[in-house]
Amino acid sequence: MKLKVEVERLVHRSPGLTASELAEGLFGDEDRHKQIASCCGELVEQGRIDRKGKGSAADPYRYF
């Protein structure tokens, strides 16, 4: 639960970040981007944040 709160705060403070950028901002390490992407997906489903992009390497999801 705490991770969702931290992700949501960072997204609202710095909109447009990717999961890798969020992981870097929260943990100083983008290797945890899969955990962050999963968390972001839940937040999107709950309507707490928005997601744009195709989710591909050329057009990664960006969170707002």
Protein Blocks (a to p, Z undefined) as FASTA:
>chain_A
ZZmmmmmmmmmmmghiafklmmmmmnopaklmmmmmmmmmmmmmnopaccedjhiaklcc
ddZZ
